[in-house]
């Protein structure tokens, strides 16, 4: 069973490591430290190629963690290739409406078949457009979690790099409230570790 999916189904909180270095040794070391449930392999902003993604996914499995890839595109062929690397799930950036969300779930379902229920499907809410469509997005079957990307959200709302702006924070709180009332788990990219308790108190998992 996918460790993250199992914990989410039990209403537990999941911690995901987003390393700046695509090092399999680092992933395995951090996994064995027991602090994290998953590792995010960032191929939207990172440099890992397909072979390195496969190595990172293998290191995560060896340490008992789930591996998630964030692709630079939601192209079906690209997502399929990442899934073939043995990752435990996909974290899709820039999910702006329900039609897009449904198409992403369908890509994973088509590729994974009978293993779909053991594959994590995560979307990122990073724009005002996505916030406006959130009630429809959370109703898409097959989405396990929706993660708030505050940096892109702040830019979308006209606040540049001010991800801690009060308007941004109010929007984040609104997103969390909507997602919490749905079958999806609410997640957030944590820029400062000390903010974690604030969000877990809100029900972010």
Buried (B, 14 or more C-beta within 10 A) or exposed (E): EBBBBBBBEEEEBBBBBBBEEBBBEBBBEBBEEEEBBBBBBBBBEBEBEEEBBBBBBBBBBEBEBBBBBBBEEBEBEBBBBBBEBBBBBBBBBBBBBBEBBBBBBEBBBEBBEEEBEBBBBBBBBBBEEBBEBBEEBBBBEBBBBBBBBBBBBBBBBEBEEBBBBEEBEEBBEEBBEBBBEBEBBBBBBBEEEEEBEEBEEBBBB
